[in-house]
Amino acid sequence: MDPAIGERAAAALDAYWVRVGLPPDQDTATRAHAAIRNRLSNGDYDQNWQALFEDAMADIGCSVDWDGQAVRSITVWGRPSVARGER
């Protein structure tokens, strides 16, 4: 287990919220960070932080769309506007 990939996955989430220019939905952000930590401690992701991120987000009912190594969008199943940071 390499904690650096967990940090990279968490940083991708944080960078997404900055990029959309709105504060994160705190419930989604808190649950996502916890899911990343849980997946990291229970999974074998080697250096694949994107797979870790996708699996953790799926655990909390979200899907991720990528633009290279940056998160393009996050959809919270049943609440897509909240995932985009809209209020």
Secondary structure, DSSP 8 states (H G I E B T S, - for coil): --HHHHHHHHHHHHHHHHHHTS---HHHHHHHHHHHHHHHHH---TT-HHHHHHHHHHHTTEEEEEETTEEEEEEETT-HHHHTT--
